[in-house]
């Protein structure tokens, strides 16, 4: 797996490697991991700053590392333990293609997971908001047609309500589409681990 490298060391069944090491051949981390392996990036949940395995920010950005695991389930277990111990942590699991695609999985503390805007609560809120904006726009159009003094403003606001409602629905669609693609890539990775691919 990692022959002739000066930097890696084992951390809870994973191997910690620098993202870029000019002394290493190959220098880039994506060239080090195999097709069935995955890399875990530790980040601050709110700022997305890369963190060391102890949860502290890196003093020197050139020292940033990731943790490479031979199996996805080992990486997920590691991340779940880490976020329980450090609630401000956000663990992102990537496949061998690296940052070219969104992560296969994002592990957060259970309390933080509910606050994510991709979750079911926020999806429902966006749908309800869009559902409320359509009738409001109809009322504004009706007011605009009946009023001679402020009719233009009411119609303008009605049009904006429709655009905002469509934007909320499109936001939901985009998040669902991204999640569907992520789940497909996750299943492809699991098939590759099993040797089905």
C-alpha positions as CSV (number, residue, x, y, z in Angstrom):
1,X,0.0,0.0,0.0
2,X,2.5,2.7,1.1
3,X,6.0,1.6,0.2
4,X,9.0,3.9,0.8
5,X,7.1,6.8,2.4
6,X,8.6,8.8,5.2
7,X,5.5,10.4,6.5
8,X,2.7,8.0,7.3
9,X,1.9,6.5,10.7
10,X,-1.0,4.5,12.0
11,X,-3.9,6.2,13.8
12,X,-6.8,3.9,15.0
13,X,-6.5,1.5,12.0
14,X,-6.1,4.3,9.5
15,X,-2.9,5.7,8.1
16,X,-2.3,9.4,8.4
17,X,-0.6,11.0,5.4
18,X,0.2,14.5,4.4
19,X,-1.9,15.9,1.5
20,X,1.2,17.1,-0.2
21,X,4.8,16.2,0.6
22,X,7.5,17.4,-1.8
23,X,9.9,14.7,-0.4
24,X,7.5,11.8,-1.2
25,X,7.1,10.0,-4.5
26,X,4.3,10.5,-5.6
27,X,3.9,13.9,-3.9
28,X,0.1,14.1,-4.1
29,X,-2.1,12.1,-1.7
30,X,-4.6,10.9,-4.3
31,X,-1.9,8.9,-6.1
32,X,-1.2,7.0,-2.8
33,X,-4.6,5.5,-2.2
34,X,-6.0,2.5,-4.0
35,X,-9.5,2.2,-5.6
36,X,-11.1,0.5,-2.6
37,X,-9.5,2.8,0.0
38,X,-11.0,6.0,1.3
39,X,-9.6,9.1,2.9
40,X,-11.0,10.9,5.9
41,X,-10.7,14.7,6.3
42,X,-11.3,16.2,9.7
43,X,-12.7,19.7,9.6
44,X,-14.3,22.2,11.9
45,X,-18.1,21.9,11.5
46,X,-18.8,25.7,11.3
47,X,-15.6,27.1,9.6
48,X,-14.5,24.0,7.5
49,X,-10.9,24.6,8.6
50,X,-8.8,21.4,8.4
51,X,-8.1,19.9,11.8
52,X,-5.6,17.5,13.2
53,X,-6.7,14.1,14.6
54,X,-6.7,15.7,18.1
55,X,-9.2,18.3,17.0
56,X,-6.8,21.3,16.9
57,X,-6.3,23.5,13.9
58,X,-3.1,23.0,11.9
59,X,-0.5,25.7,12.7
60,X,1.1,25.3,9.2
61,X,-1.3,24.6,6.3
62,X,1.5,22.6,4.6
63,X,1.2,20.0,7.4
64,X,-2.4,19.1,6.8
65,X,-3.1,15.4,6.7
66,X,-5.9,13.0,5.9
67,X,-6.5,9.5,7.3
68,X,-6.5,6.6,4.8
69,X,-8.6,3.5,5.6
70,X,-8.6,0.3,3.6
71,X,-12.4,-0.1,4.1
72,X,-15.3,2.4,4.2
73,X,-16.9,0.9,7.3
74,X,-13.6,1.3,9.3
75,X,-13.5,4.9,8.2
76,X,-17.2,5.4,9.3
77,X,-16.6,3.8,12.7
78,X,-13.5,6.0,13.2
79,X,-15.5,9.2,12.2
80,X,-18.4,8.3,14.5
81,X,-16.1,7.8,17.5
82,X,-14.3,11.1,16.7
83,X,-17.5,13.2,16.4
84,X,-18.8,11.8,19.7
85,X,-15.6,12.8,21.4
86,X,-15.3,16.2,19.5
87,X,-18.8,17.5,18.7
88,X,-17.4,20.5,16.7
89,X,-15.8,18.0,14.3
90,X,-17.0,17.3,10.7
91,X,-15.6,14.2,9.1
92,X,-15.7,13.9,5.3
93,X,-15.0,10.6,3.7
94,X,-13.7,10.6,0.1
95,X,-12.9,7.8,-2.3
96,X,-9.7,7.4,-4.4
97,X,-10.8,10.2,-6.8
98,X,-10.2,12.7,-4.0
99,X,-11.8,16.1,-3.9
100,X,-12.9,15.8,-7.6
101,X,-16.4,14.7,-6.3
102,X,-18.4,15.5,-3.1
103,X,-17.6,13.2,-0.2
104,X,-19.0,9.7,0.0
105,X,-20.2,10.5,3.5
106,X,-20.2,13.3,5.9
107,X,-20.3,12.4,9.6
108,X,-21.4,14.9,12.2
109,X,-22.3,14.8,15.8
110,X,-26.0,13.8,16.1
111,X,-26.9,17.2,17.6
112,X,-25.3,19.0,14.6
113,X,-26.9,16.6,12.0
114,X,-30.3,18.0,12.7
115,X,-29.1,21.6,11.9
116,X,-27.9,20.7,8.4
117,X,-29.9,22.4,5.7
118,X,-29.8,19.2,3.6
119,X,-31.8,17.4,6.3
120,X,-35.5,16.4,6.2
121,X,-36.6,19.2,8.5
122,X,-35.1,22.0,6.3
123,X,-36.5,20.3,3.2
124,X,-40.0,20.3,4.7
125,X,-39.5,24.0,5.7
126,X,-38.5,24.9,2.1
127,X,-41.5,23.1,0.7
128,X,-43.9,24.8,3.2
129,X,-42.3,28.1,2.4
130,X,-42.8,27.6,-1.4
131,X,-46.3,26.4,-0.8
132,X,-47.1,29.5,1.2
133,X,-45.6,31.9,-1.3
134,X,-47.8,30.7,-4.2
135,X,-51.1,31.7,-2.6
136,X,-49.5,35.0,-1.3
137,X,-48.5,35.8,-4.9
138,X,-52.1,35.2,-6.0
139,X,-53.4,37.6,-3.4
140,X,-50.8,40.2,-4.4
141,X,-51.8,39.8,-8.1
142,X,-55.5,40.2,-7.2
143,X,-54.7,43.3,-5.1
144,X,-52.6,44.7,-8.0
145,X,-55.4,44.3,-10.4
146,X,-58.0,46.0,-8.1
147,X,-55.8,48.8,-6.9
148,X,-54.9,51.8,-9.0
149,X,-52.4,53.4,-6.7
150,X,-50.2,50.6,-5.4
151,X,-51.1,48.0,-8.1
152,X,-47.6,47.9,-9.7
153,X,-45.9,47.3,-6.3
154,X,-48.3,44.4,-5.5
155,X,-47.8,42.8,-8.9
156,X,-44.0,43.3,-8.5
157,X,-44.1,41.6,-5.1
158,X,-46.3,38.8,-6.4
159,X,-43.8,38.0,-9.2
160,X,-41.0,38.0,-6.7
161,X,-43.0,35.6,-4.4
162,X,-43.3,33.2,-7.4
163,X,-39.6,33.4,-8.1
164,X,-38.7,32.8,-4.5
165,X,-41.0,29.8,-4.3
166,X,-39.5,28.4,-7.5
167,X,-36.0,29.0,-6.1
168,X,-36.9,27.1,-2.8
169,X,-38.2,24.2,-4.8
170,X,-35.2,24.1,-7.1
171,X,-32.9,24.2,-4.0
172,X,-34.7,21.1,-2.7
173,X,-34.4,19.4,-6.1
174,X,-30.7,20.2,-6.2
175,X,-30.0,18.8,-2.8
176,X,-32.0,15.6,-3.5
177,X,-30.2,15.1,-6.8
178,X,-26.8,15.6,-5.1
179,X,-27.8,13.1,-2.4
180,X,-29.0,10.6,-5.0
181,X,-25.6,10.8,-6.8
182,X,-23.7,10.5,-3.6
183,X,-25.6,7.4,-2.6
184,X,-24.9,5.9,-6.1
185,X,-21.2,6.6,-5.7
186,X,-21.3,5.2,-2.2
187,X,-22.9,2.0,-3.4
188,X,-20.3,1.8,-6.3
189,X,-17.5,2.0,-3.7
190,X,-19.1,-0.7,-1.6
191,X,-19.4,-2.9,-4.6
192,X,-15.8,-2.3,-5.5
193,X,-14.8,-3.2,-1.9
194,X,-16.8,-6.5,-2.2
195,X,-15.2,-7.2,-5.5
196,X,-18.5,-7.1,-7.4
197,X,-17.4,-4.3,-9.8
